[in-house]
Amino acid sequence: MNKHLAMAALAICVFAWSPTVEADSAAKPIASATKSREIGGFALGMPLREAAKLARIEPIGGYQFDAERDGLQFNFEVTPLGRIYRIQSSQRLGRFAEDEAFRSTLLSKLTAKYGVPASITGSMYHWELVERVRSIDPVPNPFTTMWMTASISDDDGEKSLEMKMIDFRILWADQAQANQPGRAAAENRVKF
């Protein structure tokens, strides 16, 4: 299982316990693994109704949606309250031999917008933010709360730039808010 699928699977297990990120201050701006939190105009935390102003949004089941804008194909995943917490994009680049000059140009453009990657493996660029998260375990544990990848895919010589950005904290906050009325009602019904 690849690293990101394993993290997502862990996150799904953790969601049931309404994890919270340990913070020094409530007024502190949200930490980010990247300088920019958007791809092609679609931003993490953006309400789906705002995204629909940028492109036609197609529901594909569950909390996922597809869109196309400026030659990029997008897939979003939204919270129960309709905010984007995962953005995935694919952009066709054409047929060419990927060389060091191309990788250098791509790294320069990615760094200018998103900051220096935490790691680079070939043509895979990765940013991540690890924070201490409190879930069912009373002791906070390190968890990758926000990450982004950019990579070049090759389909029989046809190259594409694949990008993915996710912030679990947006999902957790909205899940907790959506759960609040039902939880409060259950707490009021408890009798001994």
C-alpha positions in Angstrom: 0.0 0.0 0.0 1.5 3.4 -0.9 2.3 5.9 1.8 -0.6 8.3 0.9 -3.2 5.5 0.9 -1.9 4.2 4.2 -2.2 7.8 5.7 -5.7 8.2 4.3 -6.8 4.8 5.7 -5.4 5.8 9.1 -7.1 9.2 8.8 -10.4 7.5 8.1 -10.0 5.3 11.2 -9.1 8.4 13.2 -12.1 10.5 11.9 -14.5 8.5 14.1 -12.8 10.0 17.2 -12.9 13.7 16.2 -9.2 14.3 16.3 -7.9 17.7 17.2 -4.6 19.4 16.4 -2.7 20.6 19.4 -2.3 24.3 19.0 -0.4 27.0 20.9 -2.9 29.7 20.2 -6.4 29.8 18.8 -5.6 33.1 17.0 -2.6 31.5 15.3 -3.1 31.3 11.5 -3.6 27.8 10.1 -0.2 26.1 9.5 0.5 24.9 6.0 3.0 22.6 4.2 2.8 24.9 1.2 2.9 28.7 0.6 -0.2 28.5 -1.6 -3.2 26.3 -0.7 -4.8 26.3 -4.2 -4.4 24.6 -7.5 -5.8 26.3 -10.6 -8.0 28.7 -8.6 -9.6 26.0 -6.4 -8.5 26.3 -2.7 -8.5 24.1 0.3 -11.4 25.2 2.5 -13.3 26.8 -0.4 -17.0 26.1 -0.3 -18.2 24.0 -3.2 -20.7 26.8 -4.2 -17.7 29.1 -4.7 -15.9 26.5 -6.7 -19.0 26.2 -8.9 -18.4 29.9 -9.9 -15.1 28.9 -11.4 -16.2 25.9 -13.4 -19.1 23.5 -13.9 -19.0 21.0 -11.0 -20.1 17.4 -11.7 -21.1 15.2 -8.7 -19.6 11.7 -9.1 -20.8 10.1 -5.9 -20.3 10.4 -2.2 -18.6 13.7 -1.4 -16.6 13.7 -4.7 -16.9 16.1 -7.7 -15.2 16.5 -11.0 -14.5 19.8 -12.9 -12.5 21.1 -15.8 -10.9 24.6 -15.9 -8.2 26.1 -18.2 -7.2 22.7 -19.6 -6.9 21.1 -16.2 -9.0 18.2 -15.0 -10.0 18.3 -11.3 -11.4 16.0 -8.7 -12.5 17.4 -5.3 -13.5 15.8 -2.1 -15.6 17.9 0.2 -16.6 17.8 3.9 -20.1 17.1 5.1 -20.5 21.0 5.2 -19.4 21.3 1.6 -15.9 22.7 1.9 -13.1 21.3 -0.3 -10.5 19.4 1.7 -8.8 17.5 -1.2 -7.9 18.8 -4.6 -6.5 16.6 -7.3 -5.6 17.9 -10.8 -4.2 16.5 -14.0 -2.8 18.6 -16.8 -1.6 17.2 -20.2 1.8 18.5 -21.2 2.3 16.7 -24.5 4.9 14.4 -25.9 8.5 15.2 -25.0 11.6 13.6 -23.3 11.6 14.6 -19.7 15.1 15.8 -19.0 17.0 17.7 -16.3 16.2 21.0 -17.9 12.5 20.3 -17.7 12.8 19.1 -14.1 14.7 22.2 -13.2 12.1 24.5 -14.7 9.2 22.5 -13.0 11.0 22.7 -9.7 11.5 26.4 -10.0 7.8 27.0 -10.8 6.6 24.7 -8.1 8.9 26.3 -5.5 7.9 29.8 -6.5 4.2 29.0 -5.8 4.3 26.3 -3.1 7.7 26.7 -1.4 10.6 24.3 -1.3 9.4 20.7 -1.4 10.1 18.5 1.7 11.4 15.8 -0.6 12.1 15.1 -4.3 12.3 11.7 -5.8 12.9 11.8 -9.6 9.9 13.8 -10.9 7.9 13.4 -7.7 7.7 16.5 -5.4 6.3 16.3 -1.9 5.3 18.8 0.8 4.0 17.7 4.2 3.1 19.2 7.5 3.3 16.9 10.6 1.5 18.0 13.7 0.6 16.5 17.0 -3.0 15.2 16.8 -5.2 14.1 19.7 -7.7 11.4 18.9 -8.9 8.4 21.0 -5.4 8.2 22.6 -5.2 10.9 25.3 -1.6 11.6 24.3 -1.2 13.6 21.1 0.7 11.7 18.3 2.5 13.0 15.2 0.2 12.9 12.1 0.6 14.3 8.6 -2.3 16.7 8.7 -1.7 18.5 5.4 0.3 17.4 2.3 0.8 18.0 -1.4 2.4 16.0 -4.2 3.2 17.0 -7.8 4.5 14.4 -10.2 4.9 13.7 -13.9 3.1 10.7 -15.3 3.8 9.1 -18.6 1.1 7.3 -20.7 3.0 5.9 -23.6 5.0 9.0 -24.1 2.2 11.5 -23.3 3.2 13.4 -20.2 0.9 14.9 -17.6 1.4 16.9 -14.5 -0.5 15.3 -11.6 -1.1 17.3 -8.4 -2.8 16.5 -5.2 -3.3 18.6 -2.1 -5.2 17.6 1.1 -5.8 19.0 4.5 -7.4 16.7 7.0 -7.9 19.5 9.5 -10.7 21.0 7.3 -12.5 17.6 7.2 -12.1 17.0 11.0 -13.4 20.5 11.9 -16.5 20.2 9.6 -17.2 16.6 10.8 -17.1 17.8 14.4 -19.4 20.7 13.6 -21.8 18.5 11.7 -21.8 16.0 14.6 -22.4 18.7 17.3 -26.3 18.7 17.2 -26.7 15.0 17.3 -24.1 14.6 20.0 -25.7 17.3 22.1 -29.1 15.6 21.7 -27.6 12.3 22.7 -25.9 13.8 25.8 -29.3 15.3 26.8 -31.0 11.9 26.4 -28.6 10.1 28.7 -30.3 9.0 31.9 -29.2 7.0 34.9 
